[in-house]
């Protein structure tokens, strides 16, 4: 799910068949739709807030994002 959410967020989902196929192994079609919609709604909310220069939290309070691909490489 994290890979799919990241693909939706960075707009690479149309070319990431492996991420979508992995979802189908775990989730029902309705669940995939709901998870995808949920991710897209949060992305839209973030872009709206960014557009209005409206930070949700101070930079010092933000969790530092680590790309899931980097984490996977660390575990190998």
Secondary structure, DSSP 8 states (H G I E B T S, - for coil): -HHHHHHHHTT-GGG-HHHHHHHHHHS-HHHHHHHHHHHHHHHHHHHHHHHTT--SS-GGGS-----HHHHHHHH-
